[in-house]
Amino acid sequence: MAAMPVVAYFSMEIGLESAMLTYAGGLGVLAGDTIRSAADLEVPLVAVTLLHRQGYFYQRLDAQGRQTAEPVHWSVDDDL
């Protein structure tokens, strides 16, 4: 019997755990759900995404509407 081909799944963001700051919204959650479903169905799949060690940032606007960015710190090693 021939081996099943392996699927390579590329996404700019993947939401696997809320503590892992690798996604910003619904499309990341959808990507995470797709990967979980493939695992449940035992589909041979490799997922590739970006990993920013600084994570995302909190956006603050002052009274004049100027943006400042405050980094969100998270420990990559704790989650991977």
Secondary structure, 3 states (H helix, E strand, C coil): CCCCCCEEEECCCCCCCCCCCCCCCHHHHHHHHHHHHHHHCCCCEEEECCCCCCCCEEEEECCCCCEEEEECCCCHHHHC
